[in-house]
Amino acid sequence: MLKLRVLSASVLLTGLTGLLYADWRWAGSLPGIWLLPCAILISHLMARELLDLWRDRLDRPIAGILYAGVSLPVVLAATPLWGLLAAAPGAPGVPGGSVTWAATGVLVAIVAVFAVEMHQFTQPGQATARLGRSTLAIVYAGWLISFLVSLRLWHDARWGMAALLSVILIVKCSDTGAYFVGRALGRHWLAPVLSPKKTWEGVAGGLAAAWFAGGLCYAWVVPELVAEPGRVGPLWGWLLYATILAVAGLAGDLAESLLKRDANRKDSSTWLPGLGGVLDLADSLTLAAPAAYACWAGGLIGPR
């Protein structure tokens, strides 16, 4: 299992690194143009796995409207990018920020789900539950993922890449540290019913790994990307940022475990050998991404 996990993670890491490099080197004045299709694909795959978790339920959401609904916040989060594509030189930018447009997408998607349910309603019993599951999926697989797009479009092309790369690096280092420390030293269970393999020792290992990654971002990664070492913020800010992301990542992991356990499933799918499915891979990022955006927007770290 460990060999399969390492192999799958290596293949995914190679692909992600290639996309990040392409978006950094070859996007020109259009930051995110290479990564946006990946974000849309991730939201679709997450929606597909949620539908699979609920496949035996009579109140399973309608697939077509759900796929459109999770895509809308992600696509609208890139509205500043669409503005760059469409605008002539010197034309005014698109009003409203990325996060505002993504929230608008969530609202429109939920209204559309209500409209479809009203149109097809014939008898009582499942409509309210189906609305609830649809809304959950739109928020979980659409809106939360859209914050990764908003991070890429933060401030400018250089700072946006720094923001996106920092959350991926810190959260995934935290996940890795928690896994290996918990596997080697874990004795005290964190949530034995919800997530039987998680331990407090693993939590400590994940936090230590997050601090290491945060220090790495502060000292090397972000200064290299933005070429402005004096503006990255204080070290204590980066350590606090890493702590927030580690806790948010753990909460995201447990939240996804809740969805799986409620459906009596161990993994969201089996197409990633050793890792499970896309929900299993992206779980820690779902809550860490909005937390990261709040830290950057609130000035805890970033350009000064």
N, C-alpha and C positions, 0 to 999 in steps of 0.2 A: 504493500500500500504506500509506504513512504517513497519508494522508487517511482511509482506512478505519479505520486503527488509532485515530486521534484521535476519529473519529466514534463508533465502538463504545465506546471508553473514556468518552467524554462521556455517552453514554446510560446506561451502567452506573453511572457515578459519580453521575448525577442520581438514579437509582433507589435506590442505596445511601444517599445523603444523605437522601432522603425517609424510608427505613426507620429510619435512625438517629435522625432528628428525631422521628418518630412514637414510637419506643421511649423517647426522652428526655422528651417532653412529655405523651404520652397513655397511658403504661403504668401510671400510678398507682403502686401499691405492688407491681407485678409486673414487675420489670426483666427484659427479654429476651422478653416475650410477643409482641412484633412481630417480633423477629429470629429466634426459634427456628424458625418454618416455613421461613425462608430458609436456615438452616443445614441443616435436613433435606433441603431441595431440592438444595442444593449437594452433599451427600453422595451423594444418589441419582444426580445427573448425573455425578459423578465415577465412581461405580460403573458407570454405563452406558458411559462412555467407556473404562474399563478393560476391560469385557466386549467392546467393539468392537475394542480393540487386540488382544485374544486371540481374535477371532472364528473364525480359521482353525485353531485348535489343538484337538486332540482332548481335551486336559485343561482346556478352558475351564470355569470355575466354573459352577455351576447358578444361573441368574439370580435366581429367586425367593428362595432362601435368602440370596443375597448382598445383595439389596436390604434384606431384613429385618435382616441382620447389620450393615450399615453404619449403619442407622438407630438401632439399639439404643444404642450408646455416646452418640450425640448426644442422644437422648431422655432417657436416664438422667442425662446431665450436667446436665439441667435439673431434677433431682429436688428441689432446694431451691425452685424455682419451683412445682412441683406441690404441695409442702408448703404454700406460701403460698396456693395456690388452694383447697386442701382444708381447711386448718386453721380452726377457729373462733377468734374473738378470745381470746387468752390461752392457746391450746393450745400444747403443746411443739412445737418444730421437728422436721424430719426428721433423724434421726441420719446422720452421715457427710457428707463434703464432696462437691462436684460432681465432682472428679477421681476420687475413690474409686468413686462410682457409675458413672462412665464406664468405668473399668477393669473393673468388674464386668460391664458390658454387653459388653465385648470378650470376656471369659472365657465368658459365656453364649453369645455368638454363635459362638465357635470350637467349643464343645462341641456346639452345634446342627449345625454343618457336619459334624463328625465323625459325629454320629448319622445324618444324611442319607446320608453316604457309606457307612456301615456297612449301612444299610438297603438301598441300591440296588446294593451291590457284587455283580458277577457274574464278573469275570475280572480278572487282574492287568494293570497297564500304565499306568493314568492316575490312580488314586485319590490316591496320595501327591502328585503334581504338582498335582492339582486342589485338594487340601487346602492346599498351599503358596500357590497363587494366591489362594484364597479368604481365607486368613489375611492375606496381604499387603493385599488390598483392604479387609478389615475394619479393619485397623490404619491404612492410608493414608487411605481415604475416610471412615472412621468415627471412630476414636479421635483422630487428629490434628486433625480438624475440631472434635471435641468440646471441645478446649481453647479455641476461640473462645467457646463457650457458657460455659465455666468462667470465662473472663476477664470476660464481661459480668456474671456473678454474684459477682465478687470483692468482698469486704468489704461494700459496700452499693451502692445504685442509682447514686450519683454516682461513686464510685471505680470501680465496674464499667464504667461507660460510658467513663471516662477510660482504663482499662486496655485496653479493646477498641479504642477510637479511636486510641490511641497506637500499637498494633501495626500497624493498618491504614495509618495515616498514614506511619509510618517505613518500613515495608516497601515500600509502593507508591511513595513518594518515592525510595527506593533503587533500585527497579526502573526508574523513569523516568530517573533520573540516569544509571544504567548504560547504558540504551538509547541516550540521546542523546549522551552523551560517547563511548561506544564507536563509535557511528555516525559521529561527527565526527572523532575522534582515534585510534580503535583501530588499532593496528599489531602488537601482540604478542598472539598467540592464547593463551587460557587453557586450553581443552580442545578442540582442533581436530577430533577425531574425535567426541566426545560432543556438543559444542555449538559448531558451526563459527563462529558469529558473536560469541561472547563473547571479550572481550579484557581484558588487565590494565588498560588505560586505562579501560575501562568499569567494572571493579571499583572503581578509584579514584574515578570519578565517582559510582558508587552509594554508596560510603562517605561521600563529602562530602555528598551529598544526604541520607543518613541522619542525619549529624551536624546538618545544618540543621533537619531535621524534629524531631530530639530536642531541640534548643535551643528550637524553637518550642513543643513540648509543655511543656517546663520553664517557659518564660517567660510563655506565654499560654494555650494550649489547656487544660491540666490545671487551672491555677488558676481559670480561668473556670468549668470544669465543677464543681469540688468546692468552690469558694468558700473555700478554706483555703490561700492561697499559701505559708504557712510550713511546710506539711507535705508538700510534693511531693518532698522529697529534694534532695540537692546537685546542682549542674550536672554535676560529673564523673560522678555516677551515671547521669544521663540520657545523657551522651555514651557511656559504656560500654555502657549498655542499647542505644543506637542501633547501636553497633558489633556487639554480639552478634546483634541482629536482622538487620543487613545480611549478616553471615556466614551465619547460619542461613537467611536467604532465598535467598542464592546457592546454598547446599547443597541446598535444596529444589528450586530451579530445575534444577540439574544432576541431581538424583535423578529428576525427571520426564522429563528428556531421556534418561536411561538407559532408562526404560520405553518411550519412543517409539522410540528407536534400535533397541532389542532387537526391537521389532515392525516395524522398517523403515518407520516413519512420521515425517513432518515435524511434523504437528500432531495433537493428540488428536482433534480434529474440526474442522469448518469452519463451524459455525453462528454463530460470532462473527467477522464479517469483519475481517480485519487482526489479530485476536488469537488465533484458533484455537478452542480449546474451553475448557471449564470447568477441566480439568486444567492447561491452559496458563495460565489466569488465576489459579488458586488455588495453583499449585506453590510459590511462595515463602512463602506463608502456612502451608503444611503443617508445616514444621519450625520456622518462626518463632513460631507460636502456642504450642507447648509451651515453647520457650525463653523467651518473654515471660512465661508463667505462672510459670516457675521464678524469674525475676528479681523479679516482684512478690511471690511467696510467700517468697522468700529475703530480702526487705527491701532489695534494691538501690535500689529507688525505691518511692514510694508513701507511705501515711499513716504518720506518726511521732508 
